[in-house]
């Protein structure tokens, strides 16, 4: 029965419990992984709120906001087209 349930003695305490330093390190790593996706998410939401505000202010202002984003994406595409990555 000892094979199934283990021995009656408690397991040795070789591992120290984690401390403050380890908890901060893990928290820092998780925040670094999630920083870019969360920034994109919150930035997109902020842009939509600003776009709704621009459309309530004046329809041409809202269209200008949309055209600004289209221009930024087009400029990035042209820059990438003229500066292709080098394969080494």
Jmol script that loads the backbone (N, CA, C; Angstrom):
load data "model"
ATOM      1  N   UNK A   1       0.808  -1.201   0.000  1.00  0.00           N
ATOM      2  CA  UNK A   1       0.000   0.000   0.000  1.00  0.00           C
ATOM      3  C   UNK A   1       0.851   1.266   0.000  1.00  0.00           C
ATOM      4  N   UNK A   2       2.066   1.188   0.494  1.00  0.00           N
ATOM      5  CA  UNK A   2       2.946   2.338   0.494  1.00  0.00           C
ATOM      6  C   UNK A   2       3.289   2.776  -0.920  1.00  0.00           C
ATOM      7  N   UNK A   3       3.236   1.860  -1.866  1.00  0.00           N
ATOM      8  CA  UNK A   3       3.511   2.198  -3.266  1.00  0.00           C
ATOM      9  C   UNK A   3       2.447   3.144  -3.799  1.00  0.00           C
ATOM     10  N   UNK A   4       1.194   2.924  -3.421  1.00  0.00           N
ATOM     11  CA  UNK A   4       0.100   3.755  -3.920  1.00  0.00           C
ATOM     12  C   UNK A   4      -0.042   5.074  -3.173  1.00  0.00           C
ATOM     13  N   UNK A   5       0.154   5.032  -1.893  1.00  0.00           N
ATOM     14  CA  UNK A   5      -0.107   6.223  -1.077  1.00  0.00           C
ATOM     15  C   UNK A   5       1.155   6.931  -0.617  1.00  0.00           C
ATOM     16  N   UNK A   6       2.290   6.432  -0.921  1.00  0.00           N
ATOM     17  CA  UNK A   6       3.534   7.050  -0.491  1.00  0.00           C
ATOM     18  C   UNK A   6       3.869   6.645   0.928  1.00  0.00           C
ATOM     19  N   UNK A   7       5.048   7.074   1.369  1.00  0.00           N
ATOM     20  CA  UNK A   7       5.469   6.720   2.715  1.00  0.00           C
ATOM     21  C   UNK A   7       4.762   7.617   3.728  1.00  0.00           C
ATOM     22  N   UNK A   8       4.866   7.245   4.977  1.00  0.00           N
ATOM     23  CA  UNK A   8       4.214   8.005   6.036  1.00  0.00           C
ATOM     24  C   UNK A   8       4.999   9.257   6.411  1.00  0.00           C
ATOM     25  N   UNK A   9       6.258   9.342   5.980  1.00  0.00           N
ATOM     26  CA  UNK A   9       7.060  10.517   6.340  1.00  0.00           C
ATOM     27  C   UNK A   9       6.778  11.649   5.345  1.00  0.00           C
ATOM     28  N   UNK A  10       6.795  12.891   5.807  1.00  0.00           N
ATOM     29  CA  UNK A  10       6.556  14.018   4.898  1.00  0.00           C
ATOM     30  C   UNK A  10       7.731  14.179   3.926  1.00  0.00           C
ATOM     31  N   UNK A  11       7.482  14.779   2.767  1.00  0.00           N
ATOM     32  CA  UNK A  11       8.572  14.956   1.793  1.00  0.00           C
ATOM     33  C   UNK A  11       9.607  15.947   2.325  1.00  0.00           C
ATOM     34  N   UNK A  12      10.852  15.816   1.886  1.00  0.00           N
ATOM     35  CA  UNK A  12      11.874  16.754   2.373  1.00  0.00           C
ATOM     36  C   UNK A  12      11.607  18.168   1.872  1.00  0.00           C
ATOM     37  N   UNK A  13      12.016  19.125   2.686  1.00  0.00           N
ATOM     38  CA  UNK A  13      11.796  20.539   2.359  1.00  0.00           C
ATOM     39  C   UNK A  13      13.054  21.120   1.706  1.00  0.00           C
ATOM     40  N   UNK A  14      13.332  20.731   0.466  1.00  0.00           N
ATOM     41  CA  UNK A  14      14.522  21.217  -0.220  1.00  0.00           C
ATOM     42  C   UNK A  14      14.296  22.584  -0.853  1.00  0.00           C
ATOM     43  N   UNK A  15      13.097  22.837  -1.369  1.00  0.00           N
ATOM     44  CA  UNK A  15      12.815  24.088  -2.068  1.00  0.00           C
ATOM     45  C   UNK A  15      12.392  25.169  -1.082  1.00  0.00           C
ATOM     46  N   UNK A  16      13.028  26.350  -1.261  1.00  0.00           N
ATOM     47  CA  UNK A  16      12.623  27.487  -0.449  1.00  0.00           C
ATOM     48  C   UNK A  16      11.382  28.109  -1.085  1.00  0.00           C
ATOM     49  N   UNK A  17      10.502  28.669  -0.296  1.00  0.00           N
ATOM     50  CA  UNK A  17       9.357  29.352  -0.905  1.00  0.00           C
ATOM     51  C   UNK A  17       9.827  30.617  -1.625  1.00  0.00           C
ATOM     52  N   UNK A  18       9.091  31.000  -2.656  1.00  0.00           N
ATOM     53  CA  UNK A  18       9.442  32.190  -3.424  1.00  0.00           C
ATOM     54  C   UNK A  18       9.343  33.442  -2.579  1.00  0.00           C
ATOM     55  N   UNK A  19      10.172  34.383  -2.906  1.00  0.00           N
ATOM     56  CA  UNK A  19      10.192  35.622  -2.143  1.00  0.00           C
ATOM     57  C   UNK A  19       9.674  36.788  -2.967  1.00  0.00           C
ATOM     58  N   UNK A  20       9.921  37.966  -2.441  1.00  0.00           N
ATOM     59  CA  UNK A  20       9.458  39.201  -3.076  1.00  0.00           C
ATOM     60  C   UNK A  20      10.124  39.407  -4.430  1.00  0.00           C
ATOM     61  N   UNK A  21      11.411  39.101  -4.511  1.00  0.00           N
ATOM     62  CA  UNK A  21      12.165  39.303  -5.746  1.00  0.00           C
ATOM     63  C   UNK A  21      11.602  38.451  -6.890  1.00  0.00           C
ATOM     64  N   UNK A  22      11.298  37.208  -6.607  1.00  0.00           N
ATOM     65  CA  UNK A  22      10.755  36.328  -7.635  1.00  0.00           C
ATOM     66  C   UNK A  22       9.367  36.762  -8.075  1.00  0.00           C
ATOM     67  N   UNK A  23       8.559  37.225  -7.140  1.00  0.00           N
ATOM     68  CA  UNK A  23       7.214  37.689  -7.488  1.00  0.00           C
ATOM     69  C   UNK A  23       7.277  38.933  -8.370  1.00  0.00           C
ATOM     70  N   UNK A  24       8.170  39.861  -8.064  1.00  0.00           N
ATOM     71  CA  UNK A  24       8.321  41.065  -8.879  1.00  0.00           C
ATOM     72  C   UNK A  24       8.852  40.709 -10.257  1.00  0.00           C
ATOM     73  N   UNK A  25       9.788  39.759 -10.339  1.00  0.00           N
ATOM     74  CA  UNK A  25      10.346  39.345 -11.623  1.00  0.00           C
ATOM     75  C   UNK A  25       9.274  38.723 -12.518  1.00  0.00           C
ATOM     76  N   UNK A  26       8.457  37.859 -11.977  1.00  0.00           N
ATOM     77  CA  UNK A  26       7.387  37.236 -12.757  1.00  0.00           C
ATOM     78  C   UNK A  26       6.371  38.281 -13.198  1.00  0.00           C
ATOM     79  N   UNK A  27       6.021  39.202 -12.307  1.00  0.00           N
ATOM     80  CA  UNK A  27       5.083  40.268 -12.663  1.00  0.00           C
ATOM     81  C   UNK A  27       5.650  41.141 -13.770  1.00  0.00           C
ATOM     82  N   UNK A  28       6.933  41.481 -13.708  1.00  0.00           N
ATOM     83  CA  UNK A  28       7.581  42.302 -14.732  1.00  0.00           C
ATOM     84  C   UNK A  28       7.571  41.599 -16.087  1.00  0.00           C
ATOM     85  N   UNK A  29       7.855  40.308 -16.108  1.00  0.00           N
ATOM     86  CA  UNK A  29       7.871  39.548 -17.364  1.00  0.00           C
ATOM     87  C   UNK A  29       6.478  39.499 -17.973  1.00  0.00           C
ATOM     88  N   UNK A  30       5.465  39.272 -17.160  1.00  0.00           N
ATOM     89  CA  UNK A  30       4.087  39.226 -17.678  1.00  0.00           C
ATOM     90  C   UNK A  30       3.685  40.585 -18.233  1.00  0.00           C
ATOM     91  N   UNK A  31       4.022  41.666 -17.551  1.00  0.00           N
ATOM     92  CA  UNK A  31       3.685  43.001 -18.055  1.00  0.00           C
ATOM     93  C   UNK A  31       4.420  43.316 -19.349  1.00  0.00           C
ATOM     94  N   UNK A  32       5.678  42.870 -19.489  1.00  0.00           N
ATOM     95  CA  UNK A  32       6.416  43.105 -20.729  1.00  0.00           C
ATOM     96  C   UNK A  32       5.788  42.345 -21.891  1.00  0.00           C
ATOM     97  N   UNK A  33       5.289  41.154 -21.642  1.00  0.00           N
ATOM     98  CA  UNK A  33       4.651  40.371 -22.701  1.00  0.00           C
ATOM     99  C   UNK A  33       3.330  41.010 -23.112  1.00  0.00           C
ATOM    100  N   UNK A  34       2.579  41.522 -22.158  1.00  0.00           N
ATOM    101  CA  UNK A  34       1.246  42.056 -22.442  1.00  0.00           C
ATOM    102  C   UNK A  34       1.239  43.544 -22.794  1.00  0.00           C
ATOM    103  N   UNK A  35       2.368  44.225 -22.713  1.00  0.00           N
ATOM    104  CA  UNK A  35       2.381  45.674 -22.911  1.00  0.00           C
ATOM    105  C   UNK A  35       1.964  46.073 -24.317  1.00  0.00           C
ATOM    106  N   UNK A  36       2.529  45.452 -25.340  1.00  0.00           N
ATOM    107  CA  UNK A  36       2.224  45.846 -26.723  1.00  0.00           C
ATOM    108  C   UNK A  36       0.775  45.521 -27.093  1.00  0.00           C
ATOM    109  N   UNK A  37       0.268  44.299 -26.828  1.00  0.00           N
ATOM    110  CA  UNK A  37      -1.140  44.057 -27.174  1.00  0.00           C
ATOM    111  C   UNK A  37      -2.119  44.960 -26.436  1.00  0.00           C
ATOM    112  N   UNK A  38      -1.843  45.239 -25.165  1.00  0.00           N
ATOM    113  CA  UNK A  38      -2.737  46.128 -24.417  1.00  0.00           C
ATOM    114  C   UNK A  38      -2.652  47.557 -24.924  1.00  0.00           C
ATOM    115  N   UNK A  39      -1.457  48.001 -25.312  1.00  0.00           N
ATOM    116  CA  UNK A  39      -1.318  49.351 -25.868  1.00  0.00           C
ATOM    117  C   UNK A  39      -2.075  49.462 -27.185  1.00  0.00           C
ATOM    118  N   UNK A  40      -2.008  48.437 -28.021  1.00  0.00           N
ATOM    119  CA  UNK A  40      -2.750  48.451 -29.280  1.00  0.00           C
ATOM    120  C   UNK A  40      -4.253  48.468 -29.003  1.00  0.00           C
ATOM    121  N   UNK A  41      -4.700  47.659 -28.060  1.00  0.00           N
ATOM    122  CA  UNK A  41      -6.122  47.594 -27.724  1.00  0.00           C
ATOM    123  C   UNK A  41      -6.633  48.930 -27.193  1.00  0.00           C
ATOM    124  N   UNK A  42      -5.942  49.499 -26.205  1.00  0.00           N
ATOM    125  CA  UNK A  42      -6.390  50.762 -25.632  1.00  0.00           C
ATOM    126  C   UNK A  42      -6.234  51.917 -26.614  1.00  0.00           C
ATOM    127  N   UNK A  43      -5.190  51.870 -27.448  1.00  0.00           N
ATOM    128  CA  UNK A  43      -5.025  52.893 -28.470  1.00  0.00           C
ATOM    129  C   UNK A  43      -6.137  52.856 -29.499  1.00  0.00           C
ATOM    130  N   UNK A  44      -6.547  51.646 -29.890  1.00  0.00           N
ATOM    131  CA  UNK A  44      -7.665  51.518 -30.833  1.00  0.00           C
ATOM    132  C   UNK A  44      -8.971  52.021 -30.249  1.00  0.00           C
ATOM    133  N   UNK A  45      -9.197  51.721 -28.983  1.00  0.00           N
ATOM    134  CA  UNK A  45     -10.422  52.206 -28.331  1.00  0.00           C
ATOM    135  C   UNK A  45     -10.395  53.729 -28.215  1.00  0.00           C
ATOM    136  N   UNK A  46      -9.229  54.286 -27.855  1.00  0.00           N
ATOM    137  CA  UNK A  46      -9.110  55.748 -27.757  1.00  0.00           C
ATOM    138  C   UNK A  46      -9.318  56.394 -29.117  1.00  0.00           C
ATOM    139  N   UNK A  47      -8.810  55.769 -30.181  1.00  0.00           N
ATOM    140  CA  UNK A  47      -9.015  56.316 -31.517  1.00  0.00           C
ATOM    141  C   UNK A  47     -10.494  56.284 -31.895  1.00  0.00           C
ATOM    142  N   UNK A  48     -11.195  55.209 -31.582  1.00  0.00           N
ATOM    143  CA  UNK A  48     -12.629  55.148 -31.893  1.00  0.00           C
ATOM    144  C   UNK A  48     -13.415  56.211 -31.128  1.00  0.00           C
ATOM    145  N   UNK A  49     -13.072  56.419 -29.865  1.00  0.00           N
ATOM    146  CA  UNK A  49     -13.755  57.459 -29.090  1.00  0.00           C
ATOM    147  C   UNK A  49     -13.481  58.833 -29.702  1.00  0.00           C
ATOM    148  N   UNK A  50     -12.217  59.086 -30.064  1.00  0.00           N
ATOM    149  CA  UNK A  50     -11.879  60.362 -30.692  1.00  0.00           C
ATOM    150  C   UNK A  50     -12.566  60.518 -32.043  1.00  0.00           C
ATOM    151  N   UNK A  51     -12.688  59.413 -32.781  1.00  0.00           N
ATOM    152  CA  UNK A  51     -13.353  59.468 -34.082  1.00  0.00           C
ATOM    153  C   UNK A  51     -14.840  59.786 -33.933  1.00  0.00           C
ATOM    154  N   UNK A  52     -15.499  59.185 -32.955  1.00  0.00           N
ATOM    155  CA  UNK A  52     -16.905  59.516 -32.703  1.00  0.00           C
ATOM    156  C   UNK A  52     -17.049  60.982 -32.308  1.00  0.00           C
ATOM    157  N   UNK A  53     -16.124  61.472 -31.493  1.00  0.00           N
ATOM    158  CA  UNK A  53     -16.167  62.883 -31.114  1.00  0.00           C
ATOM    159  C   UNK A  53     -15.978  63.779 -32.332  1.00  0.00           C
ATOM    160  N   UNK A  54     -15.035  63.420 -33.205  1.00  0.00           N
ATOM    161  CA  UNK A  54     -14.813  64.224 -34.409  1.00  0.00           C
ATOM    162  C   UNK A  54     -16.049  64.234 -35.309  1.00  0.00           C
ATOM    163  N   UNK A  55     -16.726  63.089 -35.437  1.00  0.00           N
ATOM    164  CA  UNK A  55     -17.937  63.052 -36.258  1.00  0.00           C
ATOM    165  C   UNK A  55     -19.064  63.862 -35.639  1.00  0.00           C
ATOM    166  N   UNK A  56     -19.128  63.921 -34.311  1.00  0.00           N
ATOM    167  CA  UNK A  56     -20.172  64.755 -33.694  1.00  0.00           C
ATOM    168  C   UNK A  56     -19.834  66.232 -33.825  1.00  0.00           C
ATOM    169  N   UNK A  57     -18.550  66.549 -33.892  1.00  0.00           N
ATOM    170  CA  UNK A  57     -18.129  67.938 -34.054  1.00  0.00           C
ATOM    171  C   UNK A  57     -18.411  68.418 -35.470  1.00  0.00           C
ATOM    172  N   UNK A  58     -17.927  67.656 -36.475  1.00  0.00           N
ATOM    173  CA  UNK A  58     -18.182  67.991 -37.869  1.00  0.00           C
ATOM    174  C   UNK A  58     -17.885  66.743 -38.705  1.00  0.00           C
ATOM    175  N   UNK A  59     -18.760  66.424 -39.671  1.00  0.00           N
ATOM    176  CA  UNK A  59     -18.524  65.215 -40.473  1.00  0.00           C
ATOM    177  C   UNK A  59     -17.188  65.228 -41.228  1.00  0.00           C
ATOM    178  N   UNK A  60     -16.758  66.391 -41.689  1.00  0.00           N
ATOM    179  CA  UNK A  60     -15.478  66.441 -42.393  1.00  0.00           C
ATOM    180  C   UNK A  60     -14.297  66.188 -41.449  1.00  0.00           C
ATOM    181  N   UNK A  61     -14.438  66.563 -40.192  1.00  0.00           N
ATOM    182  CA  UNK A  61     -13.388  66.278 -39.214  1.00  0.00           C
ATOM    183  C   UNK A  61     -13.265  64.773 -38.988  1.00  0.00           C
ATOM    184  N   UNK A  62     -14.390  64.075 -38.927  1.00  0.00           N
ATOM    185  CA  UNK A  62     -14.359  62.625 -38.788  1.00  0.00           C
ATOM    186  C   UNK A  62     -13.731  61.952 -39.994  1.00  0.00           C
ATOM    187  N   UNK A  63     -14.084  62.429 -41.187  1.00  0.00           N
ATOM    188  CA  UNK A  63     -13.467  61.877 -42.391  1.00  0.00           C
ATOM    189  C   UNK A  63     -11.971  62.193 -42.432  1.00  0.00           C
ATOM    190  N   UNK A  64     -11.596  63.344 -41.928  1.00  0.00           N
ATOM    191  CA  UNK A  64     -10.177  63.680 -41.846  1.00  0.00           C
ATOM    192  C   UNK A  64      -9.421  62.727 -40.928  1.00  0.00           C
ATOM    193  N   UNK A  65     -10.051  62.332 -39.834  1.00  0.00           N
ATOM    194  CA  UNK A  65      -9.432  61.353 -38.926  1.00  0.00           C
ATOM    195  C   UNK A  65      -9.237  60.015 -39.594  1.00  0.00           C
ATOM    196  N   UNK A  66     -10.228  59.580 -40.362  1.00  0.00           N
ATOM    197  CA  UNK A  66     -10.110  58.316 -41.089  1.00  0.00           C
ATOM    198  C   UNK A  66      -9.025  58.426 -42.155  1.00  0.00           C
ATOM    199  N   UNK A  67      -9.010  59.547 -42.882  1.00  0.00           N
ATOM    200  CA  UNK A  67      -7.992  59.728 -43.914  1.00  0.00           C
ATOM    201  C   UNK A  67      -6.586  59.819 -43.305  1.00  0.00           C
ATOM    202  N   UNK A  68      -6.473  60.335 -42.104  1.00  0.00           N
ATOM    203  CA  UNK A  68      -5.181  60.387 -41.432  1.00  0.00           C
ATOM    204  C   UNK A  68      -4.646  58.975 -41.177  1.00  0.00           C
ATOM    205  N   UNK A  69      -5.496  58.088 -40.705  1.00  0.00           N
ATOM    206  CA  UNK A  69      -5.078  56.708 -40.465  1.00  0.00           C
ATOM    207  C   UNK A  69      -4.714  56.019 -41.779  1.00  0.00           C
ATOM    208  N   UNK A  70      -5.513  56.251 -42.829  1.00  0.00           N
ATOM    209  CA  UNK A  70      -5.206  55.663 -44.137  1.00  0.00           C
ATOM    210  C   UNK A  70      -3.861  56.182 -44.639  1.00  0.00           C
ATOM    211  N   UNK A  71      -3.588  57.461 -44.446  1.00  0.00           N
ATOM    212  CA  UNK A  71      -2.318  58.033 -44.890  1.00  0.00           C
ATOM    213  C   UNK A  71      -1.144  57.451 -44.109  1.00  0.00           C
ATOM    214  N   UNK A  72      -1.315  57.236 -42.821  1.00  0.00           N
ATOM    215  CA  UNK A  72      -0.241  56.655 -42.008  1.00  0.00           C
ATOM    216  C   UNK A  72       0.047  55.223 -42.461  1.00  0.00           C
ATOM    217  N   UNK A  73      -0.991  54.431 -42.697  1.00  0.00           N
ATOM    218  CA  UNK A  73      -0.799  53.053 -43.150  1.00  0.00           C
ATOM    219  C   UNK A  73      -0.147  53.038 -44.533  1.00  0.00           C
ATOM    220  N   UNK A  74      -0.568  53.934 -45.429  1.00  0.00           N
ATOM    221  CA  UNK A  74       0.022  53.998 -46.768  1.00  0.00           C
ATOM    222  C   UNK A  74       1.485  54.424 -46.692  1.00  0.00           C
ATOM    223  N   UNK A  75       1.807  55.387 -45.841  1.00  0.00           N
ATOM    224  CA  UNK A  75       3.198  55.819 -45.700  1.00  0.00           C
ATOM    225  C   UNK A  75       4.071  54.687 -45.166  1.00  0.00           C
ATOM    226  N   UNK A  76       3.533  53.934 -44.226  1.00  0.00           N
ATOM    227  CA  UNK A  76       4.294  52.784 -43.702  1.00  0.00           C
ATOM    228  C   UNK A  76       4.496  51.731 -44.785  1.00  0.00           C
ATOM    229  N   UNK A  77       3.480  51.492 -45.610  1.00  0.00           N
ATOM    230  CA  UNK A  77       3.606  50.511 -46.691  1.00  0.00           C
ATOM    231  C   UNK A  77       4.644  50.956 -47.714  1.00  0.00           C
ATOM    232  N   UNK A  78       4.651  52.235 -48.065  1.00  0.00           N
ATOM    233  CA  UNK A  78       5.636  52.745 -49.022  1.00  0.00           C
ATOM    234  C   UNK A  78       7.037  52.668 -48.435  1.00  0.00           C
ATOM    235  N   UNK A  79       7.184  52.980 -47.153  1.00  0.00           N
ATOM    236  CA  UNK A  79       8.493  52.902 -46.520  1.00  0.00           C
ATOM    237  C   UNK A  79       8.995  51.459 -46.510  1.00  0.00           C
ATOM    238  N   UNK A  80       8.135  50.504 -46.191  1.00  0.00           N
ATOM    239  CA  UNK A  80       8.530  49.092 -46.193  1.00  0.00           C
ATOM    240  C   UNK A  80       8.865  48.616 -47.602  1.00  0.00           C
ATOM    241  N   UNK A  81       8.165  49.127 -48.600  1.00  0.00           N
ATOM    242  CA  UNK A  81       8.413  48.727 -49.974  1.00  0.00           C
ATOM    243  C   UNK A  81       9.786  49.219 -50.442  1.00  0.00           C
ATOM    244  N   UNK A  82      10.163  50.425 -50.024  1.00  0.00           N
ATOM    245  CA  UNK A  82      11.452  50.980 -50.446  1.00  0.00           C
ATOM    246  C   UNK A  82      12.621  50.488 -49.596  1.00  0.00           C
ATOM    247  N   UNK A  83      12.353  49.952 -48.442  1.00  0.00           N
ATOM    248  CA  UNK A  83      13.407  49.437 -47.551  1.00  0.00           C
ATOM    249  C   UNK A  83      13.108  47.976 -47.192  1.00  0.00           C
ATOM    250  N   UNK A  84      13.302  47.061 -48.157  1.00  0.00           N
ATOM    251  CA  UNK A  84      13.000  45.663 -47.855  1.00  0.00           C
ATOM    252  C   UNK A  84      13.994  45.098 -46.850  1.00  0.00           C
ATOM    253  N   UNK A  85      13.578  44.089 -46.102  1.00  0.00           N
ATOM    254  CA  UNK A  85      14.500  43.494 -45.122  1.00  0.00           C
ATOM    255  C   UNK A  85      15.619  42.726 -45.843  1.00  0.00           C
ATOM    256  N   UNK A  86      16.776  42.732 -45.242  1.00  0.00           N
ATOM    257  CA  UNK A  86      17.893  42.003 -45.831  1.00  0.00           C
ATOM    258  C   UNK A  86      17.928  40.592 -45.265  1.00  0.00           C
ATOM    259  N   UNK A  87      18.097  39.653 -46.156  1.00  0.00           N
ATOM    260  CA  UNK A  87      18.187  38.250 -45.735  1.00  0.00           C
ATOM    261  C   UNK A  87      19.658  37.869 -45.681  1.00  0.00           C
ATOM    262  N   UNK A  88      20.124  37.496 -44.525  1.00  0.00           N
ATOM    263  CA  UNK A  88      21.537  37.138 -44.361  1.00  0.00           C
ATOM    264  C   UNK A  88      21.687  35.698 -44.003  1.00  0.00           C
TER     265      UNK A  88
END
end "model"
wireframe off; spacefill off
backbone 0.3
color backbone group
